[in-house]
Amino acid sequence: MSTVRQLPLSRLGHLVPPLVNDAALVALVPLTNDLPWAAKGAWDIARIAARDGRRVALVDLCLDHPALHEVVGLNATEGIVDAFEYGVSLNKAAHEVTGVFIIPAGSDTAHAAEVYAHARWPKLQAGFRSEGALLLALLPPAGLAQLSATPDGVIVLAPEGLAPDFALPRDVPLLGVVRDRWLPSNSRVSPPSMPMPVAQQPRRGLRVAVAALVVAALAVGGWALLARAREAFIAPPAAPLARPAPAVPIPSRLHRRPFGSTRSGGQCNWRPTRRSTRRSRTRMNWRPTPESRPS
């Protein structure tokens, strides 16, 4: 099987439109037991195809285990079985939900093969092609093999991807496979492991000696680190406080010797007397006389 185009759920909005732009009838084939997951994937594809205003119809042909009506929130009502077996109008069986016409499975039937091989499928395909609309048919692989119309393409709904021996039951183009996540299609083969040469292990005695030397070196280094740490944490002794200098008495004017005292401590008997001014007056008023002048 050639490489299949992967359509992860997170990238459907970018990958699906180019695949269905020119198609009128596309088959959505689930390859999983989780039919609600497959119905949800088909519902996402239909909404993406109708995003630009194109008329899109999604019909549930999983007649044995229908799940599409539960995914979109519809009650069990008339559907494709009622239209093909009981003559109910397709307009009445179709329900528009967010821009997509949903046609549920409808009533239970014991003639699923007749529904797939009904002559109305080619006519419906031609009518959708003339209107530029798209008809999406969700049906099992057995239904794809029995469908009376030939789809323009097939999209497989497989959360874990396709098996290497997968093949479609009829010659129809395989547009891609919808899966949970993007994984490589081809399994990668891991390169064989290369044996790495291992050096010969040293003798046991030498290893013991080397280990003893390492332990001794670590012990010496540890004691040195502890000693340095202890020196760093021990604070140096505080400097002795300086003794204050003796106070020197400062002489004050209030402590002078009392007036009239001597250095030896005795008393001075000097008393001020009244100075005579007679002599000074005589000297000041003295004038030379003729007798006193020198000859």
Order of alpha helices (4+ residues) and beta strands (2+ residues): beta-alpha-beta-alpha-beta-alpha-alpha-alpha-beta-beta-alpha-alpha-beta-alpha-beta-beta-alpha-alpha
